[in-house]
Amino acid sequence: TSQVLVNIGNHFDLASSIFVAPRKGIYSFSFHVVKVYNRQTIQVSLMQNNYPVISAFAGDQDVTREAASNGVLLLMEREDKVHLKLERGNLMGGWKYSTFSGFLVFPL
């Protein structure tokens, strides 16, 4: 089950899993995902306005579960959108064991 722990301003839409920047500024984003044991690689990308900015990979063939994480500072304009995209593979429990965090670091 998807769950939002903190969403001050309601700029993250749980239904679409998209964050919309309320103002121009520098934002910090991070994510953590867990892949299932199925001898395949996963790739998850953080997308800004539907363009990949950073990715995380997990592909060890000999472990039961493996995690991948990444983080970035982004310059965002008002109304820019950010979301995660599973590019390749399968996640443990879908997105159930994954986290996604973001916040405004410095307004411009």
Secondary structure as UniProt FT lines:
FT   TURN            8..9
FT   STRAND          12..13
FT   TURN            14..17
FT   STRAND          18..20
FT   STRAND          25..35
FT   STRAND          42..48
FT   TURN            49..50
FT   STRAND          51..58
FT   TURN            61..62
FT   STRAND          66..76
FT   TURN            78..79
FT   STRAND          81..88
FT   TURN            92..97
FT   STRAND          99..107
//
